[in-house]
Amino acid sequence: MAWENPPLILVTEGSHPRPLGWLKERARVIEIPVSDRSFAEQLGLAEGLIVRTYTKVDAALLSRAPRLRVVGRGGVGLENIDVSACRGRGIEVVYTPDANTLAVGDFVFGYLLQLVRPWAGFHDTAYEPHEFKRLRETLRGRQLNELTLGILGMGRVGRRVGHIGARGFGMTVIYNDVEHVAALLDFDATSVDKPTLYARADVLSLHVDMRPGNENLVGAAQLALMKPTAILVNTSRGEVLDAGALASAIRERRLAGAALDVFDPEPPAPDFPLLGLDNVLLTPHMAARTDTAMENMSWVVRDIIAVLEGRPPAFPAPGPRRYSP
């Protein structure tokens, strides 16, 4: 569709250049952070808004956007967007639910292979012969096929992690999810209750969203059920994990290790409790950061244009549509 007056679309947290170029051929596009002094003025004129992780789309923002028709989240999580408030104003919300599934699945196993195997790598200087031999003779790891992988949240990424674990490494997979997802699985996995999940998992991988009630979903009580040899991985949302309780469990050797890619808040504060602990990997929200995944997330622009052209989007956000008259 060629508009006589192309719609204005704001992009607040950047975009991959290819989808952005595609969008600019079809609309007026302004790349502008929320902190910019002219953001409020541009928001009042915008018909589309594209955000990522840190732009909060809430009732206060929407009240300053009288012409807004669609909000796009370049990514998977929707906790920074009040979908009900948008839909109550007749504003569609679209996202890219499968854009980074493969990237995050890869990242989880990159973590696991570092945590269950002592690498003892060298870089600038080779080990002296006696130290080389000592490390080789004394350090031992665990094989993934010997371990039980517990997945909390069997959505797209959880299923990808389970697929790799079961079919790639021969792991035993157990999971817990609020939905009945067995029909979606293409690998062997057993649904269990949460206490069983925590107690049996050698590796607990978190893949839940930030729906109400998920704050500190995994805290001291849950960690106390886990094996002292178990490790925990969180690539979902920082808010779902009590980092202080996790740090205490690792210091007291009630848990063997952990890997975190997400934090509450982000970035973590200088006194973050997991800093400086052995067998803890901390990364700056990098799991989805591949070129392919970043481009996939930016193709949310297709659904932005679809909505503005009056066509149904391919990936509308889940949730009720309570459009006002």
TIMINU-457247 format. One line per 10 residues: number of its first residue (from 1); for each residue z, x, y of N, C-alpha, C. Coordinates in Angstrom, 2 decimals. Layout:
N
NUM> Z,X,Y,Z,X,Y,Z,X,Y; ...
// end
This chain:
325
1> 0.00,0.84,-1.20,0.00,0.00,0.00,0.00,0.88,1.24; -0.84,0.55,2.21,-0.87,1.26,3.49,-0.24,0.37,4.54; 0.89,0.81,5.07,1.59,0.03,6.09,1.00,0.31,7.47; 0.95,-0.74,8.28,0.57,-0.52,9.68,1.64,0.30,10.38; 2.90,0.00,10.06,4.03,0.79,10.55,4.83,1.26,9.34; 4.59,2.47,8.88,5.27,2.96,7.68,6.79,2.89,7.83; 7.49,2.55,6.75,8.95,2.44,6.83,9.61,3.81,7.01; 10.75,3.79,7.66,11.53,5.01,7.86,12.50,5.17,6.69; 12.49,6.35,6.08,13.38,6.67,4.97,14.15,7.93,5.32; 15.47,7.87,5.19,16.32,9.02,5.46,16.69,9.71,4.15
11> 16.66,11.03,4.16,17.04,11.85,3.01,18.20,12.71,3.46; 19.39,12.48,2.88,20.60,13.11,3.44,21.00,14.42,2.78; 20.54,14.69,1.54,21.01,15.89,0.84,19.87,16.67,0.21; 18.70,16.60,0.82,17.59,17.39,0.34,16.85,16.75,-0.81; 15.72,17.38,-1.17,14.85,16.86,-2.23,13.98,17.98,-2.73; 13.53,17.85,-3.96,12.53,18.77,-4.48,11.25,18.58,-3.66; 10.55,19.65,-3.33,9.41,19.53,-2.42,8.27,18.64,-2.92; 8.02,18.59,-4.23,6.89,17.80,-4.71,7.11,16.30,-4.52; 8.24,15.74,-4.98,8.48,14.32,-4.70,8.62,14.03,-3.20; 9.18,14.97,-2.47,9.32,14.75,-1.03,7.94,14.68,-0.37
21> 7.04,15.56,-0.79,5.68,15.51,-0.24,4.99,14.20,-0.58; 5.18,13.73,-1.81,4.62,12.45,-2.24,5.15,11.32,-1.35; 6.45,11.35,-1.07,7.05,10.32,-0.24,6.52,10.36,1.19; 6.32,11.55,1.71,5.86,11.68,3.09,4.43,11.17,3.28; 3.68,11.08,2.20,2.35,10.51,2.28,2.38,8.99,2.39; 3.55,8.40,2.14,3.66,6.95,2.06,4.65,6.35,3.04; 5.41,7.17,3.71,6.45,6.66,4.61,6.78,7.71,5.67; 7.51,7.28,6.69,8.09,8.22,7.64,9.39,8.72,7.04; 9.55,10.03,6.96,10.71,10.62,6.29,11.43,11.54,7.26; 12.74,11.36,7.33,13.58,12.26,8.12,14.64,12.83,7.19
31> 14.68,14.14,7.07,15.74,14.81,6.32,16.88,15.07,7.30; 18.03,14.45,7.03,19.12,14.50,8.00,20.45,14.31,7.29; 21.39,15.23,7.47,22.72,15.04,6.86,23.53,14.00,7.63; 24.48,13.41,6.95,25.33,12.40,7.59,26.08,12.99,8.77; 26.37,14.29,8.73,27.12,14.93,9.81,26.31,15.14,11.08; 25.00,14.94,11.02,24.16,15.13,12.21,24.49,14.08,13.27; 24.51,14.50,14.53,24.89,13.59,15.61,23.92,12.43,15.77; 22.69,12.61,15.35,21.72,11.53,15.49,21.60,10.66,14.25; 22.45,10.90,13.24,22.34,10.15,12.00,22.54,8.65,12.24; 23.53,8.28,13.00,23.82,6.86,13.21,22.63,6.14,13.84
41> 21.98,6.80,14.79,20.82,6.19,15.44,19.69,5.99,14.44; 19.41,7.01,13.63,18.33,6.91,12.65,18.66,5.90,11.55; 19.94,5.83,11.17,20.36,4.88,10.15,20.10,3.44,10.59; 20.28,3.18,11.88,20.04,1.84,12.39,18.58,1.40,12.29; 17.67,2.37,12.12,16.24,2.06,12.03,15.69,2.17,10.61; 16.47,2.73,9.70,15.97,3.08,8.37,15.86,1.86,7.46; 14.80,1.85,6.66,14.64,0.84,5.62,14.98,1.40,4.25; 14.99,2.72,4.13,15.33,3.37,2.87,16.28,4.52,3.11; 17.14,4.79,2.13,18.11,5.88,2.22,18.18,6.55,0.86; 18.02,7.89,0.84,18.10,8.65,-0.40,19.25,9.62,-0.31
51> 20.17,9.55,-1.28,21.36,10.39,-1.28,21.48,11.10,-2.62; 22.43,12.03,-2.66,22.77,12.66,-3.93,24.25,12.41,-4.23; 25.05,13.47,-4.25,26.42,13.36,-4.73,27.44,13.05,-3.64; 27.24,13.58,-2.45,28.33,13.62,-1.48,28.20,12.61,-0.34; 27.09,11.93,-0.20,26.95,10.90,0.83,27.59,9.62,0.34; 28.57,9.10,1.07,29.27,7.88,0.69,28.55,6.67,1.29; 28.02,5.84,0.42,27.35,4.63,0.86,28.31,3.47,0.61; 29.06,3.14,1.65,30.08,2.10,1.54,29.84,1.03,2.58; 30.76,0.07,2.68,30.58,-1.05,3.61,30.48,-0.57,5.05; 31.24,0.48,5.39,31.20,0.99,6.76,29.82,1.54,7.10
61> 29.22,2.30,6.18,27.87,2.82,6.43,26.87,1.67,6.49; 26.98,0.74,5.57,26.01,-0.36,5.51,26.05,-1.22,6.76; 27.22,-1.33,7.38,27.34,-2.14,8.59,26.54,-1.56,9.75; 26.17,-0.28,9.63,25.39,0.38,10.68,23.92,0.49,10.31; 23.53,-0.22,9.24,22.16,-0.11,8.72,21.54,-1.49,8.57; 21.26,-2.18,9.66,20.82,-3.58,9.58,19.44,-3.75,8.94; 18.62,-2.71,8.92,17.27,-2.84,8.38,17.14,-2.28,6.96; 18.22,-1.76,6.43,18.17,-1.08,5.14,17.82,-2.05,4.01; 16.87,-1.64,3.17,16.43,-2.48,2.05,16.65,-1.84,0.69; 16.79,-0.52,0.65,16.95,0.15,-0.63,17.69,1.47,-0.44
71> 18.60,1.76,-1.38,19.32,3.03,-1.44,18.97,3.69,-2.77; 18.58,4.95,-2.72,18.23,5.69,-3.93,19.21,6.83,-4.15; 19.71,6.94,-5.36,20.58,8.05,-5.74,19.78,9.01,-6.60; 19.52,10.20,-6.07,18.83,11.21,-6.85,19.78,11.84,-7.84; 20.01,11.15,-8.94,20.96,11.61,-9.93,21.44,10.46,-10.79; 22.55,10.69,-11.49,23.02,9.75,-12.51,24.23,8.95,-12.04; 25.25,9.62,-11.54,26.48,8.94,-11.15,26.29,8.10,-9.90; 26.95,6.95,-9.88,26.82,6.01,-8.76,28.15,5.77,-8.05; 29.15,6.61,-8.33,30.47,6.34,-7.77,30.53,6.52,-6.25; 29.57,7.23,-5.67,29.55,7.38,-4.22,28.80,6.25,-3.53
81> 28.31,5.28,-4.32,27.58,4.13,-3.76,28.29,2.85,-4.16; 28.63,2.03,-3.18,29.21,0.72,-3.45,28.06,-0.23,-3.77; 27.73,-0.30,-5.07,26.57,-1.08,-5.48,26.76,-2.55,-5.14; 27.94,-3.09,-5.35,28.19,-4.50,-5.05,28.02,-4.79,-3.57; 28.51,-3.90,-2.72,28.36,-4.09,-1.28,26.89,-4.06,-0.88; 26.13,-3.15,-1.50,24.69,-3.10,-1.21,24.02,-4.39,-1.64; 24.26,-4.78,-2.88,23.60,-5.96,-3.40,24.01,-7.21,-2.64; 25.25,-7.25,-2.15,25.70,-8.38,-1.37,24.96,-8.53,-0.06; 24.34,-7.45,0.39,23.54,-7.49,1.62,22.04,-7.57,1.31; 21.70,-7.73,0.04,20.29,-7.79,-0.34,19.63,-6.43,-0.39
91> 20.42,-5.39,-0.54,19.91,-4.02,-0.59,19.87,-3.57,-2.05; 18.71,-3.21,-2.53,18.59,-2.72,-3.91,19.11,-1.30,-4.00; 19.64,-0.95,-5.17,20.10,0.40,-5.46,19.34,0.90,-6.68; 18.76,2.08,-6.55,17.99,2.68,-7.65,18.51,4.08,-7.90; 18.26,4.58,-9.12,18.76,5.91,-9.46,17.89,6.52,-10.55; 18.28,7.69,-11.06,17.48,8.40,-12.07,18.36,8.70,-13.28; 18.62,7.71,-14.12,19.64,7.86,-15.16,19.34,8.91,-16.22; 18.08,9.25,-16.44,17.75,10.20,-17.51,17.21,11.52,-16.98; 17.36,11.75,-15.68,16.71,12.91,-15.07,17.28,14.24,-15.53; 18.59,14.30,-15.76,19.20,15.60,-16.07,19.83,15.65,-17.46
101> 19.49,14.70,-18.33,20.11,14.63,-19.65,19.92,15.93,-20.43; 18.71,16.43,-20.48,18.44,17.65,-21.26,19.14,18.86,-20.65; 19.11,18.94,-19.34,19.72,20.10,-18.67,21.22,20.16,-18.93; 21.89,19.04,-18.81,23.35,19.03,-19.01,23.68,19.29,-20.48; 22.90,18.72,-21.39,23.14,18.99,-22.80,23.05,20.46,-23.13; 22.03,21.13,-22.60,21.90,22.58,-22.80,23.15,23.31,-22.28; 23.57,22.91,-21.09,24.67,23.60,-20.41,25.95,23.51,-21.22; 26.22,22.33,-21.80,27.43,22.16,-22.60,27.46,23.17,-23.74; 26.34,23.39,-24.40,26.34,24.32,-25.53,26.34,25.77,-25.07; 25.86,26.02,-23.87,26.05,27.35,-23.30,27.53,27.66,-23.13
111> 28.28,26.66,-22.66,29.73,26.79,-22.58,30.35,27.06,-23.95; 29.98,26.21,-24.92,30.64,26.28,-26.23,30.43,27.64,-26.88; 29.23,28.16,-26.80,28.95,29.43,-27.45,29.73,30.57,-26.81; 30.04,30.44,-25.53,30.87,31.46,-24.88,32.34,31.32,-25.26; 32.79,30.09,-25.48,34.20,29.86,-25.72,34.61,30.09,-27.17; 33.71,29.83,-28.12,34.13,29.97,-29.53,33.76,31.33,-30.12; 32.97,32.12,-29.39,32.61,33.46,-29.87,33.02,34.50,-28.83; 33.81,35.50,-29.19,34.12,36.59,-28.26,32.93,37.53,-28.14; 32.37,37.62,-26.93,31.14,38.37,-26.76,31.38,39.87,-26.52; 32.42,40.19,-25.79,32.75,41.61,-25.54,31.54,42.39,-25.05
121> 30.77,41.80,-24.15,29.54,42.45,-23.70,29.79,43.69,-22.86; 28.80,44.53,-22.79,28.87,45.69,-21.89,27.60,45.73,-21.07; 27.68,46.39,-19.91,26.58,46.30,-18.94,26.19,47.66,-18.41; 27.03,48.26,-17.59,26.67,49.53,-16.95,26.96,50.75,-17.82; 27.99,50.61,-18.65,28.40,51.75,-19.48,28.63,51.28,-20.90; 28.14,52.01,-21.87,28.36,51.66,-23.27,29.79,51.97,-23.67; 30.32,51.23,-24.64,31.64,51.53,-25.17,31.64,52.90,-25.84; 32.78,53.56,-25.74,32.97,54.77,-26.55,32.91,54.38,-28.02; 32.49,55.28,-28.88,32.31,54.92,-30.30,33.52,54.26,-30.94; 34.72,54.78,-30.65,35.90,54.20,-31.30,36.17,52.79,-30.80
131> 35.91,52.53,-29.50,36.13,51.20,-28.96,35.06,50.23,-29.44; 33.83,50.71,-29.51,32.74,49.90,-30.06,33.10,49.43,-31.48; 33.60,50.35,-32.30,33.95,50.01,-33.67,35.17,49.10,-33.72; 36.16,49.38,-32.86,37.37,48.54,-32.85,37.04,47.09,-32.52; 36.23,46.88,-31.49,35.86,45.52,-31.12,35.10,44.83,-32.24; 34.18,45.54,-32.83,33.37,44.95,-33.91,34.22,44.58,-35.12; 35.25,45.37,-35.38,36.07,45.15,-36.57,37.18,44.14,-36.34; 37.57,43.89,-35.09,38.75,43.05,-34.84,38.43,41.68,-34.24; 37.37,41.58,-33.46,37.09,40.30,-32.81,36.36,39.37,-33.77; 36.81,38.14,-33.81,36.19,37.14,-34.68,36.05,35.82,-33.91
141> 34.97,35.12,-34.19,34.76,33.82,-33.57,34.69,32.72,-34.61; 34.30,31.54,-34.14,34.15,30.39,-35.03,32.70,29.91,-34.98; 32.23,29.39,-36.10,30.88,28.83,-36.17,30.93,27.36,-35.81; 29.92,26.92,-35.06,29.92,25.53,-34.63,29.81,24.55,-35.79; 29.14,24.94,-36.87,29.00,24.01,-38.00,30.34,23.74,-38.70; 31.35,24.56,-38.40,32.67,24.37,-38.99,33.55,23.45,-38.13; 33.05,23.05,-36.95,33.89,22.35,-35.98,33.53,20.89,-35.86; 34.51,20.11,-35.42,34.31,18.71,-35.11,34.15,18.55,-33.61; 33.04,17.96,-33.22,32.73,17.71,-31.81,33.14,16.29,-31.46; 34.07,16.17,-30.52,34.50,14.87,-30.05,33.88,14.57,-28.70
151> 33.24,13.42,-28.57,32.55,13.06,-27.33,33.22,11.82,-26.74; 33.73,11.94,-25.54,34.31,10.82,-24.83,33.26,10.30,-23.85; 32.63,9.19,-24.21,31.56,8.63,-23.40,30.21,8.93,-24.01; 29.65,7.98,-24.76,28.40,8.22,-25.49,27.23,7.58,-24.76; 27.10,7.92,-23.47,25.93,7.53,-22.72,24.78,8.48,-22.99; 23.83,8.57,-22.07,22.64,9.40,-22.30,23.01,10.85,-22.55; 23.86,11.43,-21.70,24.21,12.84,-21.87,25.08,13.02,-23.10; 26.04,12.12,-23.30,26.88,12.21,-24.49,26.05,12.17,-25.76; 25.03,11.29,-25.79,24.17,11.21,-26.97,23.36,12.48,-27.15; 22.90,13.07,-26.06,22.16,14.32,-26.17,23.05,15.43,-26.72
161> 24.27,15.52,-26.24,25.22,16.52,-26.74,25.50,16.28,-28.23; 25.69,15.02,-28.60,25.92,14.72,-30.00,24.73,15.07,-30.87; 23.52,14.79,-30.37,22.30,15.12,-31.11,22.20,16.63,-31.36; 22.43,17.41,-30.31,22.35,18.87,-30.47,23.43,19.35,-31.44; 24.65,18.82,-31.27,25.74,19.26,-32.12,25.50,18.94,-33.59; 25.08,17.71,-33.86,24.91,17.28,-35.25,23.66,17.85,-35.89; 22.54,17.72,-35.19,21.26,18.07,-35.80,20.85,19.51,-35.54; 21.41,20.11,-34.48,21.08,21.50,-34.19,22.05,22.49,-34.80; 23.35,22.15,-34.77,24.37,23.09,-35.22,25.13,22.61,-36.45; 24.87,21.40,-36.92,25.54,20.92,-38.11,27.00,20.57,-37.90
171> 27.37,20.22,-36.67,28.74,19.86,-36.37,29.03,18.43,-36.86; 30.29,18.18,-37.17,30.75,16.81,-37.41,31.00,16.17,-36.04; 30.44,15.00,-35.81,30.53,14.36,-34.50,31.33,13.07,-34.60; 32.33,12.94,-33.73,33.07,11.71,-33.55,33.00,11.35,-32.08; 33.20,10.07,-31.77,33.06,9.67,-30.36,33.86,8.42,-30.07; 34.07,8.19,-28.77,34.67,6.95,-28.29,33.89,6.50,-27.07; 33.55,5.21,-27.05,32.84,4.64,-25.91,33.26,3.19,-25.76; 33.23,2.70,-24.52,33.61,1.31,-24.27,32.52,0.35,-24.72; 31.31,0.85,-24.95,30.20,0.02,-25.41,29.93,0.28,-26.90; 29.26,-0.66,-27.53,28.82,-0.47,-28.92,27.46,0.24,-28.87
181> 27.46,1.52,-29.18,26.25,2.33,-29.00,25.68,2.84,-30.31; 26.24,2.44,-31.44,25.81,3.00,-32.72,24.31,2.86,-32.95; 23.73,1.75,-32.51,22.31,1.53,-32.71,21.44,2.49,-31.92; 22.01,3.15,-30.93,21.25,4.08,-30.09,21.27,5.51,-30.62; 22.04,5.76,-31.66,22.23,7.13,-32.13,21.18,7.50,-33.17; 20.63,8.71,-33.05,19.67,9.22,-34.03,20.27,10.37,-34.83; 21.58,10.39,-34.94,22.30,11.42,-35.68,23.56,10.79,-36.25; 24.16,11.48,-37.21,25.39,10.97,-37.82,26.57,11.18,-36.89; 27.30,10.11,-36.62,28.48,10.18,-35.78,29.38,9.00,-36.11; 30.66,9.20,-35.95,31.64,8.18,-36.28,32.40,7.75,-35.04
191> 32.44,6.46,-34.80,33.21,5.92,-33.69,34.69,5.86,-34.07; 35.54,6.37,-33.20,36.99,6.40,-33.46,37.73,5.94,-32.21; 39.00,5.61,-32.36,39.79,5.28,-31.18,40.15,6.57,-30.44; 40.64,6.42,-29.23,40.89,7.61,-28.40,41.93,8.54,-29.01; 43.08,8.05,-29.50,44.03,9.00,-30.10,43.44,9.81,-31.24; 42.62,9.16,-32.08,41.97,9.89,-33.17,40.98,10.92,-32.62; 40.26,10.54,-31.59,39.30,11.47,-30.98,40.01,12.74,-30.52; 41.11,12.57,-29.78,41.83,13.74,-29.26,42.42,14.57,-30.40; 42.95,13.91,-31.42,43.64,14.62,-32.49,42.69,15.39,-33.40; 41.50,14.86,-33.62,40.59,15.48,-34.60,39.60,16.47,-33.99
201> 39.34,16.38,-32.69,38.28,17.19,-32.07,38.67,18.66,-31.99; 37.77,19.52,-32.46,37.88,20.95,-32.17,37.30,21.25,-30.79; 36.32,20.45,-30.42,35.72,20.52,-29.08,35.72,19.10,-28.53; 36.32,18.90,-27.37,36.28,17.60,-26.70,35.40,17.72,-25.47; 34.30,16.98,-25.46,33.35,17.02,-24.34,33.38,15.69,-23.61; 33.62,15.73,-22.31,33.79,14.53,-21.50,32.47,14.13,-20.86; 32.08,12.86,-21.06,30.83,12.35,-20.50,31.02,10.91,-20.03; 32.03,10.72,-19.20,32.34,9.38,-18.68,32.03,9.34,-17.19; 31.87,8.12,-16.68,31.63,7.96,-15.25,32.95,7.68,-14.54; 32.84,7.41,-13.24,34.06,7.19,-12.47,34.26,5.71,-12.16
211> 34.11,4.87,-13.18,34.43,3.45,-13.01,35.93,3.32,-12.78; 36.39,2.24,-12.15,37.83,2.06,-11.92,38.64,2.18,-13.20; 39.72,2.93,-13.12,40.57,3.15,-14.29,40.33,4.47,-14.97; 39.29,5.19,-14.60,38.99,6.46,-15.24,39.63,7.66,-14.54; 40.37,7.44,-13.48,41.07,8.54,-12.84,42.09,9.13,-13.81; 42.07,10.45,-13.96,42.99,11.14,-14.89,42.98,10.49,-16.27; 41.82,10.11,-16.72,41.68,9.51,-18.04,42.20,10.44,-19.13; 41.96,11.73,-18.93,42.48,12.74,-19.85,43.56,13.52,-19.11; 44.81,13.26,-19.46,45.95,13.90,-18.81,46.90,14.49,-19.83; 48.14,14.66,-19.43,49.12,15.35,-20.27,49.29,14.67,-21.62
221> 49.37,13.33,-21.63,49.61,12.62,-22.89,48.45,12.81,-23.85; 47.22,12.79,-23.34,46.05,12.94,-24.20,45.93,14.39,-24.70; 46.17,15.35,-23.81,46.08,16.75,-24.20,47.13,17.11,-25.25; 48.28,16.43,-25.20,49.34,16.70,-26.17,48.93,16.33,-27.58; 47.93,15.46,-27.73,47.46,15.06,-29.05,46.49,16.07,-29.65; 45.97,16.98,-28.84,44.91,17.86,-29.30,45.44,19.07,-30.07; 44.58,19.65,-30.89,44.93,20.84,-31.65,45.13,22.04,-30.71; 46.03,22.94,-31.02,46.17,24.14,-30.18,44.95,25.05,-30.23; 44.09,24.86,-31.23,42.87,25.66,-31.34,41.68,24.98,-30.66; 41.87,23.80,-30.09,40.76,23.03,-29.52,40.40,23.53,-28.13
231> 39.16,23.21,-27.73,38.71,23.49,-26.37,38.18,22.20,-25.75; 38.22,22.15,-24.44,37.80,20.97,-23.69,36.71,21.36,-22.71; 35.68,20.51,-22.61,34.57,20.73,-21.69,34.41,19.50,-20.82; 34.31,19.70,-19.51,34.07,18.57,-18.60,32.88,18.86,-17.71; 31.78,18.14,-17.97,30.60,18.20,-17.09,30.32,16.83,-16.49; 31.31,15.94,-16.51,31.08,14.57,-16.03,31.54,14.42,-14.58; 32.82,14.16,-14.37,33.38,14.03,-13.02,34.77,14.66,-13.00; 35.07,15.37,-11.93,36.36,16.05,-11.85,37.54,15.10,-11.88; 37.37,13.90,-11.35,38.47,12.97,-11.24,38.99,12.46,-12.58; 38.19,12.57,-13.64,38.61,11.99,-14.93,39.59,12.89,-15.67
241> 39.81,14.10,-15.18,40.63,15.08,-15.88,41.79,15.54,-15.00; 42.99,15.58,-15.55,44.15,16.13,-14.85,44.13,17.64,-15.03; 43.62,18.34,-14.02,43.45,19.79,-14.13,44.78,20.50,-14.24; 45.82,20.00,-13.57,47.13,20.62,-13.67,47.69,20.54,-15.07; 47.55,19.39,-15.70,48.02,19.24,-17.08,47.23,20.13,-18.03; 45.93,20.26,-17.78,45.10,21.14,-18.61,45.55,22.59,-18.46; 45.81,23.02,-17.24,46.25,24.39,-17.01,47.57,24.67,-17.73; 48.49,23.72,-17.68,49.77,23.90,-18.37,49.56,24.03,-19.87; 48.68,23.20,-20.42,48.43,23.25,-21.87,47.84,24.60,-22.28; 46.97,25.16,-21.46,46.37,26.45,-21.80,47.37,27.58,-21.63
251> 48.16,27.55,-20.55,49.17,28.59,-20.34,50.18,28.61,-21.49; 50.54,27.43,-21.97,51.55,27.32,-23.01,50.94,27.40,-24.41; 49.67,27.74,-24.50,48.95,27.91,-25.76,48.95,26.64,-26.61; 48.98,25.51,-25.93,48.82,24.23,-26.63,47.36,23.81,-26.68; 46.50,24.59,-26.06,45.05,24.39,-26.06,44.42,25.75,-25.94; 43.29,25.96,-26.63,42.73,27.30,-26.71,41.85,27.68,-25.53; 41.22,26.70,-24.88,40.34,27.05,-23.77,39.70,25.83,-23.16; 38.96,26.05,-22.09,38.32,24.94,-21.39,37.16,25.46,-20.55; 36.26,24.54,-20.23,35.15,24.84,-19.33,34.96,23.64,-18.42; 34.93,23.89,-17.12,34.79,22.81,-16.13,33.65,23.13,-15.18
261> 32.78,22.15,-15.01,31.68,22.26,-14.05,31.88,21.32,-12.86; 32.89,20.47,-12.94,33.14,19.45,-11.91,34.62,19.47,-11.54; 34.91,19.09,-10.30,36.25,19.26,-9.76,36.60,18.10,-8.83; 37.90,17.94,-8.59,38.38,16.96,-7.63,39.45,17.62,-6.78; 39.14,17.95,-5.50,37.86,17.75,-4.81,36.89,18.88,-5.13; 35.67,18.73,-4.61,34.68,19.79,-4.71,34.36,20.32,-3.32; 34.40,21.65,-3.14,34.83,22.66,-4.12,36.34,22.62,-4.32; 36.84,23.19,-5.42,38.29,23.19,-5.64,39.01,24.05,-4.61; 40.28,23.74,-4.40,41.09,24.46,-3.43,41.44,25.86,-3.95; 41.83,26.77,-3.05,42.19,28.13,-3.48,43.34,28.18,-4.48
271> 44.17,27.14,-4.52,45.27,27.12,-5.48,44.95,26.30,-6.73; 43.67,26.09,-7.02,43.27,25.33,-8.19,43.97,25.90,-9.43; 44.63,25.06,-10.22,45.53,25.57,-11.26,44.87,26.32,-12.40; 43.58,26.18,-12.59,42.91,26.85,-13.71,42.35,28.21,-13.35; 42.48,28.62,-12.11,41.99,29.93,-11.70,42.78,31.03,-12.40; 42.08,32.05,-12.85,42.73,33.23,-13.40,43.17,33.11,-14.84; 42.87,32.00,-15.50,43.31,31.83,-16.89,42.26,32.37,-17.86; 42.75,33.01,-18.92,41.84,33.51,-19.95,41.20,32.34,-20.70; 39.99,32.56,-21.15,39.24,31.58,-21.94,39.04,30.27,-21.19; 38.91,30.38,-19.87,38.55,29.23,-19.03,37.29,29.59,-18.26
281> 36.26,28.77,-18.36,35.02,28.95,-17.62,34.95,27.92,-16.51; 34.70,28.36,-15.30,34.58,27.48,-14.15,33.24,27.75,-13.47; 32.46,26.69,-13.26,31.14,26.84,-12.63,30.98,25.79,-11.53; 30.20,26.08,-10.48,30.13,25.23,-9.30,29.15,24.06,-9.42; 29.44,23.12,-10.34,28.64,21.90,-10.51,27.17,22.26,-10.76; 26.94,23.08,-11.78,25.62,23.66,-12.04,24.90,23.06,-13.23; 25.53,22.16,-13.99,24.96,21.73,-15.27,23.58,21.12,-15.13; 23.32,20.40,-14.05,22.02,19.75,-13.86,21.05,20.60,-13.06; 21.44,21.81,-12.74,20.64,22.62,-11.83,19.57,23.43,-12.54; 18.56,22.74,-13.07,17.32,23.39,-13.49,16.22,22.86,-12.57
291> 15.15,23.61,-12.45,14.05,23.15,-11.60,13.53,21.79,-12.07; 13.40,21.65,-13.38,12.87,20.39,-13.92,13.78,19.22,-13.62; 15.08,19.40,-13.86,16.02,18.30,-13.62,16.09,17.95,-12.14; 16.06,18.96,-11.28,16.12,18.67,-9.84,14.89,17.90,-9.39; 13.72,18.26,-9.93,12.52,17.50,-9.59,12.62,16.08,-10.15; 13.07,15.95,-11.40,13.20,14.62,-11.99,14.10,13.72,-11.14; 15.22,14.26,-10.68,16.14,13.46,-9.86,15.49,13.04,-8.55; 14.68,13.92,-7.99,14.05,13.62,-6.71,12.96,12.56,-6.83; 12.47,12.31,-8.06,11.45,11.27,-8.21,12.01,9.86,-8.09; 13.26,9.75,-7.69,13.80,8.45,-7.29,12.94,7.83,-6.18
301> 12.16,8.68,-5.51,11.29,8.18,-4.44,10.30,7.14,-4.94; 9.91,7.21,-6.21,8.97,6.21,-6.74,9.57,4.81,-6.66; 10.84,4.70,-7.03,11.47,3.38,-6.98,11.80,2.95,-5.55; 12.02,3.93,-4.68,12.20,3.59,-3.26,10.95,2.88,-2.73; 9.80,3.47,-2.99,8.55,2.88,-2.51,8.27,1.56,-3.23; 8.57,1.48,-4.53,8.36,0.23,-5.26,9.11,-0.91,-4.60; 10.37,-0.70,-4.28,11.17,-1.76,-3.66,10.61,-2.13,-2.30; 10.25,-1.14,-1.51,9.73,-1.42,-0.17,8.38,-2.13,-0.22; 7.65,-1.96,-1.32,6.38,-2.65,-1.50,6.54,-4.01,-2.19; 7.78,-4.37,-2.50,8.03,-5.66,-3.12,7.85,-5.69,-4.62
311> 7.82,-4.51,-5.25,7.68,-4.42,-6.70,9.04,-4.15,-7.35; 9.25,-4.56,-8.60,10.53,-4.29,-9.26,10.65,-2.79,-9.56; 11.82,-2.21,-9.34,12.00,-0.78,-9.63,12.12,-0.54,-11.13; 11.76,0.65,-11.54,11.89,1.02,-12.96,13.34,1.23,-13.34; 14.16,1.74,-12.41,15.54,2.09,-12.73,16.50,1.53,-11.68; 16.71,0.21,-11.69,17.73,-0.35,-10.80,19.11,0.02,-11.32; 20.05,0.20,-10.41,21.42,0.50,-10.82,22.00,-0.69,-11.57; 22.82,-0.44,-12.59,23.47,-1.55,-13.28,24.46,-2.24,-12.34; 24.70,-3.50,-12.61,25.66,-4.24,-11.80,25.07,-5.55,-11.34; 25.94,-6.46,-10.89,25.47,-7.79,-10.49,24.64,-7.75,-9.23
321> 23.73,-8.72,-9.14,22.93,-8.88,-7.93,23.40,-10.13,-7.21; 24.20,-9.92,-6.20,24.75,-11.04,-5.44,24.12,-11.04,-4.04; 22.84,-11.30,-4.02,22.12,-11.23,-2.75,22.54,-12.37,-1.83; 22.76,-12.04,-0.58,23.09,-13.06,0.42,21.82,-13.84,0.78; 21.95,-15.08,1.22,20.78,-15.88,1.55,19.95,-15.23,2.65
// end
